[in-house]
Amino acid sequence: MKRRNFIKLSASASVVGLTPFQLQAALKSFVPFANCPDISNRKLVLINLAGANDGLNTIIPLNQYDIYSNLRPTIKVPESGTNKYITLDTSLPSNQQIGLNPALTGFKSLYDNDLLHIMQSVGYPSQNKSHFKSTDLYLSGNDGNSLLNGGDTGWIGRFMEQYYADSILEPFPLAVEIGSNKTSLGFHAEEAHGLSLNITGQDPAGFYSVLNGLGGARPTNIPDSDYGKQLEFINDTDNLSNTYAQSISNAFNSGKNDENYPDTDISNQLKTVARLISGDLGSKVYMVRLSGFDTHNAQVQGAGNVIGRHHDLLTELSGAIEAFTKDLENQNLADDVVGITFSEFGRKAAENGNFGTDHGEIAPMFMFGKPVAGGVSGTNPDLTEATNSNNFQIQTVQYDYRQTFATLLQDFLGAEDSIINTTFFNHTINDSFTNLKLDNILKDEFKLDSACFGGALSTTTNESIDKRWLVYPNPFRDSVNISGIDNGNTTLNYKIYNSSGVLIISDTGTITNGKLTLNLFHLSRGVYIFEIYAGGNKETHKTIKI
């Protein structure tokens, strides 16, 4: 089964007879370059290994096994016996010889079938070893040197807001989160909020009914105060969630699974993702979460016995990813999906005396899926770096985590350079991550040619994404604000179009206290296009009234 086929424009199809929404769908399916593949259904699946995964007991550096054993005399993965490490690939050079944790039998199978790529020593400059801060850095697209990419927004949200601009107003969330009760910072965009929907702890089949039953009657008298504004925002968010939830319930009910999954939490999360993809949910990014990797103690259950909490977590992870990959392949969905793991940091090279490990700096990443080129990037970390003088830390970062994501955002999803640079930029070395991409993580047949890179997947505009105005809140109910970066403006010309492209308002407003507030209570619910004219430039913003 291939993905949804939008209405095609052809000699036998009359454009005049299409509704605006049918026309939009038809245009989305049109490929502007004859030699470019249809990438409209490509998706990323992110797996957060929360707590900081111990990379050295996940992939063991066989060329330095003696040093490794000395650093970890009681928790090391043994080289013999029932629970010895799994040799990954004897054809690799010595400095890439890896032993997989014995729990990772599924990873070994994926690697042997050219479906797994391992990234060594992933991190970022000036590693912060606080769980909360480092997680925020990973999700906001920053490093330990600055928050210049934006500390209050997430790189995924910024990317989706710009690249999938048309889909922001579709009746499905651009992203779906499972596995954590908190909505991730990673999906918070500059201008549009509610781009993701968290379905943790819910039955996706009845998610819409669950949400509808919780809301109760909408307050009719909302006070003109900070409290009233907060209440209004909550109500608007609930309305948007109901819209998204219906699409999730419909996709889940029409989708299926075609593989047996282990009975674990992370398996159930990925099983749900596979079913939503099978049911043709339009979401572009999924994020799931496996917690428990903060293994300060009881990482293994006893001296010389690798079985323990870390082994259990890797068993769950490996089994879930293997089943998920098979499920997509069985349903002919595998061409469109790449998965990737990430962890906020790694663990020290030396054990801590409590059968565990303390906070470190680097950690491996695992990419999987049919489009992924099997192999290993980077060499085994140099264990001689870890000494008493540096608290047994391995500090050499071979790959910035953003290099991996930038490669996928461009070479797999097709975003042009400007989109990547506004998603995140390497301010530490003042260089674009488009110049730091990885050439060997995607199979050639799935890697896009540069001629196929595009800006926002929009059928209405090719304007610059470097916007100087915000239109918020988005979605809005009664009023909307327009605020600019350049506070020197005192008046603003603007036009508002409805979803059919009909001009309904053309006016000039006065900017007061840095913003122009428009009372639009009289407009009906729906999609609206704002055109803002200032300084000889025009910006287009899409909003939704609920």
N, C-alpha and C positions, 0 to 999 in steps of 0.2 A: 504494500500500500504506500503510495507516495503522499505527499502533503496536500493540503487544500489547493485546488486550482482556482484562481480567481477568474472572473469573466474575462474572456479574451476579446480584444478588438480585432475584427477581421472584416473582410468585404461583406460578409453576410450579417454582421452585427451593426445595427444603427446606433450611433452614439447619441443621436437626438432622443432616442427612446429610453435611454438610461436615466435613472434617478441620480442625484448628485453623489449619493453614497455608492451606488453601483459603478458610476463613472470613476470615482476615486479608487475603488477596488480594481477596476479594469486597468487603470493607469499604473497601479502599483505592480501589476504583473508584467508590465512591459519592460523588457531589458534594453537599456539605451545603447549598449555596445554589443554588436553581433556576436563577438567571440567571448562574451562574459557569461558565466553560468548564472542561473537563478539562485540567489542566496537569501531570498526573502524568508526562508524558514530556518535559517541557521541559528543555533542557540548555544549558550554557554551554561554549564552546570558547575557551580563552585561548591567545594566541600571544605568547610572550616573545621580544622582539627584544633579545637579550642583547648587552651591550656599550655600549649607549646610542646610539640612532639619531639621526642628524643631521636634525632636523626641518626646518631651513631649506633643505636641498637635497632634501628629500622633498616639501614643499609650499612653493612660492616665493611670497612676498608681493608680488604684482604692483603694488600701489599704492605700494610703496617699492623698486621694482626698482633705482633708481639708488643708493640707500644700500646695498642688498644687494650690488650689483656692486662698490662701493668697499670693502666689508668682505671681499669674496671675489673679488678680481680674477682669480685663476687657476683656482679650483675652481667658480665659479658655473655654474649651468645656463643656457645661452645662450637669448636671446630670438629667435634666428633660426637657420636652418640645419637640417641633418638631425636633430640631437639637441636641438632646442629644447624648451622645456617644453610640456606639454599644457594648454591652457586648460580649467579645470574647468567653469565655468558662467558665461556672460556675463550672466545675469540677476541674479546676486548684487550687493549694493551694493559700492561701491568698496573699503571697508575689509575686505571678505571675498573680494575677487578673488584667486584662487589659481591658480598654475601647478603642475601635477603634474610630478614628475620624469618624463622620457620613458620610463623603465622601467615606469611604472605604467599601462600600457594596460589591464590587467585592472581596475584600480581605476576608471578612467574609465568602462568599460563597466558596472560595478556601480553607479556613481553615476547614470549615465544611466537605469538600470533601477530606480531608487529602492531600492537594496539596500545603500548605503554611506553612513555618517555620519562626518564628520570632526570631531574635537574639537581645538580649538586650545589651545596653551599649558597643557598638563596637567602637574601636579607636586604638590608638597605644601609646607607651610610649613617654612622653614629647611632648604632642600635640602642634603642631604649628597652630595658628589660622589665618594664612594668606591663603586666598583662593588659590593663585597661588602655594605657597610653599607646603601646605598640599596636594593639588591635585597631585603635582609632587611626594610627598612622597608615596601617595597611589598607583600611577601608576608605580613608580620605585621599589616598594617593600621594602621601608625603613621606619624608624621611626624618631622621633625628636631627637634622640641621635647621629645618624651617617648616612652616605651615603655609608656604607661599602658594601652594595649589588649592588652598582653602581648607580651613579647619572645621567649618560648620557644615560642609557638604561632602558627599561621597563621590569617589571617582566613577562608580557605576552609574549613579544618578546623573552626574554631569554628562557622561557619555550618552546615556539613553535619551536625556532631554534634547540633546543636539542631534544625534544621529537618527533617532527614531521619532523625530518631531511630530510627524503625522499620526503616529500610533498613540501619542499621549492622550488623544481624545477618543480612542477606541474604547469599547465597553469591556476591555480586559486589562489587567495590570501588566505593565511592561516587565515586571519581575515578580516572582513568587518566593517567599521565604518559608522554610520549615525548620524546626529543630531548636528554636529559641523563642521565648516569649517576648523578647524585645525586638522592635523594628530596627533594622541595622542602619547605622549612619551611612553605610556604603551606598544606599539607594536614595539618599536625600539630595535633591537637585537644587540648582540655584533659584529657579523660578517656579517650577511645577512640583507640587508635593503629592504624596499618595501614589508614587509611581510603582510601588511594590505593595503586595498584600501578604500578610503573615497568616498562614493557616495552621500554625502549630496547635496541636491538641484537638483539631477538628476533623470531622469526617467530611472529606471533600464532596462526597455525593450529596450531602445535605447542608453544605455550608451556607448557601443562600437562605434556606429556611431557618437555620440557626440564627443568623444575623437579623433577619426580619423579625424574629420573635423576641429579640433583645431590646430593640429600639424603643418600643412604646410610643406614646403620642408625642409628636414634636412640640416643644414649647411654643406658644403663640405670642407671648409677650417677652421679648428678649430685651433686657435693660441696656441703655446706652452707657456702658461702662466697660472697664477692663474685663470684669466677670462676664458681661454680656458678649464681648468679642470672643472670649475663650469658649463660651457655650455655643456660639454660632459656628466657630471653627470645628468643634466636636460634632455638631449636627451635620455640617457639610461633609466632614470626613466620613461619618456614618453613611450618608447617602451615597457617596462615591464607593465605599466598601460594599454596599449592597449591590451596586451595579457590577462591580468586579466579581463579587461572590457568585452571582448568577452564572457568569461565564465559566467560572471554575467548576461549579456543580454540573453544568451542562457538559463541559469537556470531560470531566471525570466519568460521568455516566455513559458517555459515548465512546470513551477510550477503553483500553484493555491492557492486560499484562500477558505475555506469552513466555514466561520463564518462572521457575520456582525460586523464590527468594528465601534466604535464611530468616529465622524468626528473631530479628534484632531491630532496635529502634532506627539505626541508620539505614538498614535495608528497607524498612517501611517508608522512610522518607524518600529514598530513591525510587522505590516501587510506585509511590504516588506521583513523582515527577515523570516517570516513564508513562504512566497512564494518562496524565494531563497532556503530554506531548502527543501520545497516540490519539487522544480525543481532540487534537488540533487546536489547543489553546494557543493564542497568538503571543504569549509571553516570550521574551527574548533571553532572559537570564533567570536562572533558578539558583538559590543558595540553600544548602542543607548544612547541618552541624552535628559533629560528633564531639562530645565533651569528655573531659576526664584525663587529659594529657599532662596535667600539672603533677608529675610523678616525683614529688620530693621524697616519698617513702613508699614501700611496698610496690615498687615498679616490678620487681620479681618477688616471688614468695619465699625465697631463701637463697643462701649462698650456693652458687653453682647451678641454680635452677631457674632457667629463663622463663618458665611459666609464671604468670602473675598478671597484674593489672594492664601493663603495657602490651603483653602478648594478647590478652583478651581484646583490647581495643583494636589492635592491628588485625586480629582475626575477623572482627566485625567489619572493619573497613574493607579488607580484601574481598571477603565474601559478597558484600553488598555491591561493590564496584563491578566485580566479575558478573554477577547476576544482572545488574543494570545494563551492562554492555551487551550481554547476550540477548536481553529482552529487546533492546533497540534493533539489534541485528535481525532477530527473528521477525520483527515487524517492518523491516525495510525502512527504518527510521535512522539508521546509524550514520548515514552520510552527512546529516545536518547537525550533529551534536559533538561537542568537545567538552570533556570534564577536566577539572583541575583541582588539586588539593592545595591548601595553604594553612600555615600555622604562624602565630604572631612572632615567635622566635624559636630557638632550639634549646638544647640543654648543654651544660658544661661537659667537657671531655672526660673529666674525672668523676667517679661516683662519690657520694657524700657520706657514706658510712651508715645510712639508714635504708640500704637496699633501694636507693633512688638516686636522682640527679637533680641539680639545681639549675637556675635560669642561665641560659647560654645566649648565643647570638645567631648562628646560622641554622638553617634547617632545609631538608630537601623538599622539592615539589614533585608531584606526580601528575602527569598529563595522560589522559586515556581517551580512547575512542577510535573509530574507524579513520577519521581524517588525520590522526596523529601518527607521526613517523616514529617507529620504535627505535629506542637507542638510549644513550646516556650523554648528557651535556655536562662538561666540566670533568675535573679529575677529583680523586678522593681528597678530602681535606687533609692538610698537613698537620698531623697530630703533634709534631715537635713544637708547634706554636703554643700548645697548651702547657704552661709551666706554672709553678707556684707563684712566680712574680706577677703573672697576669690573671691569677685566680682560675687557672686551668681553662681559659677561654680560647676557642678557635675564632679568630677575628677576621680572617680574609673572606670577604664576600666575592664569590665568583660571578654571581648574577643578581642584579637588582630585581626584586619581584616585579617591578613595573615593566622590565624588558619583556618578560613572558606575556603579561597581559597586553602590552602594546602590540606585540607580534600577532596575537590572536585577534585583537580588535581591528587590525589593519589587514593582515594576510588571510584571515578566515572570515571576518565579518565585513571587511571592505571599506573601513573608514579612511578618509583622506588625512593628510598630515595635520591640517588645521584642527580637525576633530580630536586627534590624539593629543596635540599640544595643549588644547583647552581642557582635556580630560586630566592629564598630568604632564608636567615638564620636569626635566632633571635640572633643578636650580643649583644643585651642588656643583655640577661641572658645566652649567649653562649650555646644555645640549638637549636636543629633542630625542625622545625615545624612538622616534622613527629612524634615527641613525644608529640605534643600538639594538635593532631587532635580531632575533635568532633565526638563522637560516635552516636549521635542521629539525625543527619540531613538528612540521606539517609535511604530509606526503605531497609530492608535486602536483598530483591531480586535484588536490583540494586547496592548493595555495593560489590565491588570486594574483593575476598580473596587475601591475601598477596602473595600467590603463582602465582597470575596473574599479579603482578606488573612487569613492564619491563622498559628497558632503551629506547633509541631512537627507534621509530617504524621503524626500518630499516631492510631490507632483505639482506644487504651486509656486515654488520660489527657489532661486539659486543664490539668494542674498548671503552676505557674510554672516557668520555665526558670532562674530565679535560684537555682541550687543552691548549697548551702553544704557539701556533702559530695562527696568523690571516692571512687569504687570502682575499684581498680586492683590489678594490671594487668588490662587488658581488651583482648583475651581473656586468660584465666588457665588454668593447668593444675591445680595442686594447692591453692594457697592464694590468698586474696584479702584486700586491705587496705581498710579504710574509714577515711578521714581527713577531719577537718572543719576549716573555716576558724576556727570558734570553739573554741579549745582548752580552754575552761572546762568542757566536758562531761567527766564521768568515767565514765559508763555510757551505753550505747546500746541501744535496743530496735530489733530488726530482724526482718523476715520475708523468706523466700525462696520464690518460686513457680517452678514449672517452666513450660515453654512452653505447656502446656495450661491454665495458670492454677490448678494444684493447689498448695495450701500444703504445703511439705515441711519447712520449718524456721521456728520462731517462738521467739526467744530474746532474752536481754539479755546484753551483753558489757561487759567493762571496757576502757576506753581506756588504753593504756600507751604512753608516749612519743609521744603525739599520734595514735595509730592503734589500731584494733581489727583484729587479724589472725585470719581464719577459715580453718581447715584443712578444705577441701572435697574432699579426694582421693577420697572415697567416692562423690561424685556422678558420674553418667555424663556424657559429652560432650553439649553442647547449649546451648540458650538458657535463661537464668534471669533472673527479675525480682527485684530487691532493693527492699524497702520499708524506709526508714529513718525512725524516729520520734525527734524531738528538739525540745525547746522548744515543744511543742504543734504542730509542723509535721510533715508527711510528705513525703518525697522518694522518687521512683521512679527506679531506675537499671537499665538493661538490660545484661547481660553475656553472654559466651559462654565456655563451658569447652571446651578442646580437648585 
